[in-house]
Structures are given as C-alpha cells and as structure tokens.
Amino acid sequence: MAPHIPILRKGRPYRSLDVALVRHYRDGEPVAELSQANAGLVRRDLLDQAGMRAPLARMSSAELLELSRRAARHFAEDALPLGDGEQSAEDYVRQTSATTGLPFVMVRRNMAKVQGVLAQVDTVLDGLTRGLDLGLLDRGAGELGGHALSFFPRGNALGVVLPSNSPGVHSLWVPAIALKTALVLKPGSAEPWTPYRVVQAFLKAGAPPEAFGYYPTDHAGAGEILRGCGRGMVFGDVSTTRVWEQDERVEVHGPGYSKVVLGPDASESWERHLDVMVTSILENSGRSCVNASGVWVTRHGDAVAEALAERLARVVPRPAEDETAEIAPFANPAVGERLSATVDAALQEPGARDLTAARRGERLVRYEGSTYLLPTIVRCGPEHPLANREFLFPFASVVEVAPEALPEALGPSLAVTAITGDPGLTARLLASPLIQRLNLGPLPTMRIAWDQPHEGNLFEHLYARRAFQRAPSAA
C-alpha cells in the first residue's frame, strides 16, 4: 500500500480529506498518497509566523549549526518517519526515482549535495556572511573590525515553492534553520520526498517542530505562501516565476541560461576542453539551472559542435538502477513531447542545424515504457531563437561570436565557465553584471562552491543591516 504523506502544521502531522496520488513515472501506479492543504488552511497557519520562529530565536547560533550537522547524518543514513511508517535512505532513493524519473545514481548524487550543505553549513554561512560571527545574531549587535554592527530579520519565516525536477535545489534553503528562520515549504507535485525527509532529519536532530510547515497545495495555496511569508523563494519556468520578479521579498530561481565560453586562446585548443563542455551539458540529465545550455566560442564553432554531437549521440536510455545511467525520462510524457516539438519548431527558423539528429535518429524515444529526450546539439548564430534557450534535458547551442562581443552577447547567465588566458576578456567577464556565477578556468558549470551566493545571497535575503551605534559607558 502506498504511504500517506501528511501536511505538517508547525511540524505536527495533519491528515487532510483532500488527497492527491503521486504516481510512478513508468506504469502510473500510486507511489504515495499526499494530503492537500487548501489556501484557507495555509493562510490561517501563516498568521503565527512569529510563533514559528520564536523557539529558533531562543537557540544559539552554535546550537543551530550543530543541529544542522546532526540533521545531515540523519538525512543521509537513518530511517525517518514517513506518514505512519518509516523511510530508509534506500527507500528515499527508490521512491524519488519512481516519481521524478531520475536514475538511482542521480538521486544519490543530489542526496549527497543536500547532505553536504547541512554538514558544512558553518562554511556555507561563513562565505555568505563574509566571515561574520553568527553569535552576533544571538546578541542582536556586536563589532567586526572595529565597526559596530546590528542585523535584524526581514521576516519570521521563509516560504519556499519547490520544483519536481531535481532534489539538489533543496540545498539552497536548508541553511535557513541555522539562520533562525522558520520554513514553510510547498513541495513539487512529483517530488514530495526530499523536503519532507529534510524536515524529519531536523526534527530527529532536536529542532523545534514549530519551525516547520509542509503544505502540499495547489497554485492558489502556493501564492498564499509567497504572499504571506515574510520572505519567499520560488522555483520554476518563466511562466511560473514572472509574476514574482518585481517582489523584492521573493527570491526567484528560474531558467539559468548557463554557458561555457572559450576565449580566443581556448577556442584554438578546444579539444582539450571537450570533457568540461560535455559534463556541463550532460550531468544530472541537464535538469539543473547551472547545466550549460550554450557553448560560445570565438573560432571553430563548427568543429566544436560536431565533436560535442559525436560524444553526446552515444548517450542512450538505461534502467533506473543502472549506475552508468546518464539521462532521465520524463515523469509526464507530455512534457517531453512538448519540449521536443518546441525545439523542432525553432529549427525551422533559418540558421540552425541539429547535429545530433543524423547520428542517433529521433530525439524523442521510448524505452521500457518511458519517454526520453536524447541529448541535442544545435549549431546556430547568436541571433537565432535557440542561441539562448534552456530545456529540461541535455540541450546546448554552439554559437560563434567575435571576441569583442563577449560577454555582452551572452545575455543574462546564471553560471558561466570561461576558459581563457586573455586578460582583457577576463576583466570584462569580471565586470559584467550579466553573470551571476563565474568559473574562471576548466571547471564545469555544474561545479558549485556552496560558500558562494547562488542566484542571490540567502543571508542578505533573510537579514538586513541597520545603522547602529552605542554611547560610551558612563565613567
């Protein structure tokens, strides 16, 4: 029988009469029954965000850091509550794969990513706060380098509307507990597992239950979470995130349009960097916003595109349990069909060629009852509609531009791996406001340093600095 996953109201299970079935991507069989929260329930619970934060505020930052480290071990290793039963670590891998389509090996990698942030949350926050002693948050004020400092929370709770494409994104919000901020989570419809397991890991580690809300809900409920919480975070495509872009309370995580850039020197020796390009495009089945969706070069664009197509055309579907699996099926076949049709329609515009098609046949394939999109490499110019597009499978355009057009020609980019020894280009890249994450040298775009901001700085999102001074003590 499929387990029932309840709503969590201040950490306490609540079973709703309204439920949704989470189904296996392959055969449609129920994998879980998920209680649904209506917008009114969400709105009512959010009236007491101060009460959610209060027990965290009473704990010291040192205690919360240690709590996160304990939660990391529980998340990765222990059997944790799941409704009326338990979920082992291996159950988690199997169930997450069953509803998202990610092969077991990719679920484990994403699990390790979340565990790593929890285990190293002190290092993460040291980078985000630029070395601030977190004890200052306990005291409310202090000094750093002889300067008086005081910070105040921008909100009592962080409301997060989560996606279903990859569990690794959950590493972005887990440090909030160490920052004394309660969590209100809306899980993705096909991936309820990771946020629920993270909460249970925190509870087993000794976190106060009041600090956690878990609300599987519809679009209206998600809107209540983002409107009602003091601070918010939303993941999704352009249509999902556009409405929140002008709300400074909400941190938006949409498409990344990440890229690998080969400067004039690296473009001449592009063969040496082929592995970096392939990894950036293919890892995690191309489902992350930091996967490269473009390779921009200053010369030899045709040769680079042909070599990438040759390598990526070898990728084939494999069983979920296969440790060599490199691509994932779509839990909803209609999504894969729609994305492939979108690519084909754009290829009708002059100036673009799909170089993988001739090497591996159709992009949209069925394997063991599942729908896959095979990796696709398109050669096009910088003005073509596919030059700056992103899809939920391994897709990249190869674009050749003049060196002086970089980096402006790239457009907004979440992550850029720039391989060049050209000091002028390096200086322009460092000065560009278009690039949020910059890897200088042959590092895949997927290589993330968690002590660096990722599409915003979580500490600065949750805390604001106030002007502060203290009168000298009376003699």
N, C-alpha and C positions, 0 to 999 in steps of 0.2 A: 504494500500500500504506500502511495506517495506521502511523504511527510508534509505536515501542515506548518507553514511559517507564519507566525503571528505578527501583528503590529506590536511595536514596543512603545509604550507611553511612559516616559520617564524610566526607561529600562525594564518595565514590567510588561509581560505578555498580555495581549488583548486579542481575543478571537472575534473576528467580525462575521456577521451573517453573509456578507458580500465577499465572495472569494473568486480568484482567478486561477486557472490552471497554467502552470509553466510546463511546456511540453518538450519532449526530446526532438532535437532538430531533424533526426532521420526518420523516425516512424510515427511521430506525433503522439506517442504515449505520454501520459502525465508523469512528470518527474517530481513536481511539488504542487501543493495547494497553497495559495498565497492570500492571506487576509487582505482586504482592501479598505483603506481609510477614505471616507468621503471628505470633501472640502470643509464641511462644517466641523467635523471632528478635529481636523488639522488646525483650523482657525481657533477653536476653543482651547486646544492644548497650548498654542503659542502665546496665550495670554500670560503665562507664567514662565517666561524665559529667564527672568531674574532668579526664580526658584531653581531652575535647571543649573544655572551657573554657580549658585551660592556654595555648594559643597566643594566644587573645584577651587573657588576663590579662597576657601579656608585651608587648602592644602598648599604646602610649599612647592616651589618650582623643582627643588631637588627630589621631593617625593614623587612628583608627576613624571619626571624624567625616568626615575627608577621604575615606576609603574608601567611606562611605555616599553621599557626593556623587558619586563616580565611578560607583558602582553605579546611581544614579538615571539617569545618562546611558545606561549600557549597557541598563538595563531598558527604557527608552522608545525607544531608537533602533537598537540593534545586533541583528545576527543572533547568536543564542546557541545553545549546544548543546541538542539535544533528542534524547535517546537516541543513536542512531548518526548522526543528521543534525543539521540546524540549523533554527532557528525565527526568522524575521524578525519585526519588530514587527507587520507587517501579517498575517503568518501567525498570530501570537498573537491578534489581534483576531478573525480569521475562525474560528479553532478554538475560542476561548472562546465566541463567539456560537453556534457549532454545537452545543455540548453543554449550555449553560445556557439558551439561548433569548434571551438579551439581544441587542437590536439592536446593530449595529456602533457607533452613536453613543454608546450607554450603556457599552459596553466601553471605548471610548476615554476617556470621562469618568472611569471608575473607574481606568483605567490612569494617567491624569494625577494622580489622587488619591494613588495609591501612589508615583508618581514624586515628587510634591510633598513628601511626608513624608520620603523618602530624601534629597532635595536640601536640605531645610530642617531636617534632624534636629537641628542645633545650636539652632535657635529652638524646636523642639518640646521638647527636653530642658531648655532654659533655663526654659520655662514650667513643666514638670513638677517640676523640682528647685527652683523659686523662686530661680533665679539662682546655683545652686551652681557653683563652679568644678569641672568634671569632672576636672581634674588631681588633685583630692583622692582620686578613686578609684584613681589610679595610685600615689599615695603611701601610701594607707591612712588618713591622718589629716591634719588641717590646721586652719585657722581661718577663720571667717566672722563679720565684725562684732565681732571681739574674743572670740568664743566658740570653744572647742576643739570640733572635730567629727571623728567617725570613723564610717564606714559599712562594713558587711560584706554580702556577697551572701547572700541567703536560699537560693540554690540555684545549682548549676553550669549547669543547662540549663532552658530554658522549653519545656515540651511544649504544643503547640497543636493542638487538634482543630477542624478548619476546616469551614465550610459550603460549599454549592454555589450559594447564591442570588445573590451579588454579589461581584465581586472587590475592591470598595472596603474590605472589612473587613480585608484584609491590611495595610493601612496601620497597624493597631493594634499589630502585633507586630514590624514591621521595625526599630524603634529598639532592639530588644534587643541587636543586634550592637554598636552604639555603646556600650552599657552592659556590654560584656564578658561577655555571657551567650550560651551556645550555644543552638541551636534544634533542636527535634525536632518535625517537622511531619507531621500526618496530614491529607492533602488531602481535600476533599469529593469524593464519588464522581463527580460530574458536572463538577467544576472542578479538575482536577489541574494546570492550566496556570500559574496565577499564582504559587503558592508555588515551583514548580519553576523558573520563569523568574527569580524574585527571587533564589533561591539561585545560579543560574548568573550573574546580574549581579554578585552579591557575589564569586563566585569569579574572574570576569574582572577585577574591581577589585582583586584581590590578597588577599582574605580567606583565612584558613587553612581548607582543606577539612574538617579535623577538627571544626569548629564547627557542621556541618550534618548533620542527619538528616532524611530524607524517606521516610516509611513509608505508602504506600497500604495500608490494612489494614481489617479488619472491626471490629465492635463490641468484641470481646474485645481486639484489638490497641489500639484507641483507649483502652480502660480501662487497659491496661498503661502507655501513655504518660502518662496523667494521674496514675496511682498512682505511677509510677516516677520521674518527673521532680521535681526539687526545687521547681519552681513550674510552674503549669499555667494554661491558658486554654482555655475551651470555648465553642463557638457552637452554637446550636440552639434548638429549641422547648422548651416547658415539660417535655415528657416526656424529652427528651434531657438537659436541664441540671439537673433537680430533684435528682438523686442527688448532685450536686457542691455544692449550695448551702451545706452545712454544713462543707465542707472549706476552711479558710482558705488552703490552698496554691493553690487553683484559683479563678481569676477567671472568673465566669460571665457570658456575654453571651447572654441570652435575649430574649424579646419586649420591646419598648421602651415600648409604650403611650404614645407621644409625642402631644402635643396642641398646638393653637393655642387660646389663651384671649383673648377680647375682654372687657376690663373694662367697667364701666358706660358710660364715655365712648366707647370704641371700638365698643361694641355699637350706639350711636346712629348712628355713621358707618361701619357695617360695609362699605358698598360700596367705600370707599377701600382696604380691606384684602383684597378678594376675590382679587387676584393672589397675595398671600402664602399665603392658605389653599389655593388650587389648587396652587401649586408644592409646598407642604409635603406634600400628599396624593399628587400625581402623579409627582414626579420619581423617576427610577430605577425606574419602573414599580411604585412602592410597596413595593419589596422590602427596604428598609432599616429597621433598628430605630428610626431617627430620622425616618422618614416619619410624618406626623401620621395617627393613626387615630381622632382625635376633634377636634371643634371645639366648644369650650364658650363659651357666651355668657350674658349676663345679661338680654338682651332680644332680640326679633326673631328668635328661633330658627327660626320657620317661613320667614321671608323669606330668611335666610342659607342654609338648607337648599335651598330652591327655586333660589336663584341658583347654588349650587355644583352642584346636579344639572343645571341647564341648561348650565353650562360643561363639566362632565365627560362629559355624554352625547354630546358632539361627538367624543370620542376614539374612534378606530377602529383596528383592526389594520392594520399596513403591513409591507411586506417588510423583512427584516433589514437590507438595505443602504440603506434609505430614511433619510436624515439627519433627517427630521421624525418618525420613529417615536417614540411616547410610551409604549407598553406592550409587554410581552414575553410570549411564550407560555410555557406550562409544558413543561419538558423531559419530564416524566412526566404525560400527560393525566389519569391517575387522581387526581393531587394536585389539579388544578384542579376536577375533578368533585366531589371530596370537600369542598373548601372552599366551593364554591357550594351544595352540599347543606347544609352546616353553617349558612351564612347563611340559607338558606330555612327551615330548621327553627327557627332563633331568631326569625325574623319571624312565626312562628305564635303566639309569645307576645304577649299584648295590649300595645299602647302603642308599636308601632314601624311605620314605613312606609318602603318602598324608593321614594325619589322619582325615581330614575333609570330604573326599570323602564318606566314609561309613556312615557318619552322615547326609549328606544333598544331596547326589546324585551328579549329574553333576555340574561341576564348571561353565560352560558356559550355561546361561539360558536366555530366552526371557520373557519379562514382558511388557505388554502394548505397544507392537511393538518395544521395545528397547532391546539392548544387554547388559547384565551384566556379570561380573565375580564375583562369590561369594568368600568370604574370604577363604584363603587356608593356612593351617599349615602343614609344611613338617618337619619330623624328619630325620636328616642326620648327618653325621660326618663332621669334619672340612675340609676334602679334597674333599668333593662332590661338583660338579658344582653348586648346589643350595645353598650351605652354604653361599655364598656371592653374591647373585643376588638381583636385585631390579626390581619391576614391578609396573605399574600404577594401582594397585588395592591392597586391603589388603592381602598381602602375607608376611609370615615370616617363616624362617627356625629356628628350635630349635637345637642347637649344644652344645654338652657337651665336655669340654676340662679340662685338669689338671690346677689347679690354677696357676702354674708356667708358663704356656703357655700364660697367659694374661699379657699385652694386645697385644703382637706381633701377636698372632694367628688371631686377629680380622681383620687385614689388614686395609687399609685406610678407615676411617669412618668420615662422616661429623658431626654427633651428636651421642654421647654415653651417655646413662643414666646408671651409675654404682651404684649399691646398695650394699654396703659393709662397714663393720667396720674394715676390715683388713688393718692396716697401711702400710704394705709392698705393697699390691696391689694398694692402693690409691696412694702411692708415684710413683709406676711405671706408673699408668694412668696419673698422673700429668706431668710426664717427657716424655710421649710418643709424638713423632711428628706425629703419625698416626691419632690422634684425634683432630678435629678442634673445636668442641663444646663439653664440658664435663659438664654433670649434675651429681653432687655427691648427692646421696640420691634418694628417690622415687618420682622423677619428670619425667613426660612423656617426651620422646624425642621431642615431638611437642612443649613443653613449651619453648618459645623463650624470652630472655631478649634483647630488641632491642638496648640497650646501649652497647651490646657486639658485637664484629665482627661476621659476618656471612659469611663464605667462603671468607674471605678477609675483609679488613677494607676500607670502602668507602672513608674516609678522606685521608688515605695514598695512595689510588688508584688515587685520584684526585689532591693531593698536595704532593710536595716534600720539604724537609727542606734543605736550603742552609747554608753553613758556613757563618757566619755574625759577624762583629764587627764594632763598631763605635768609631772613635777617640774622646777623651775627648774634650769638648768645650774649645775654646781658652780663656785664662784668660782675 
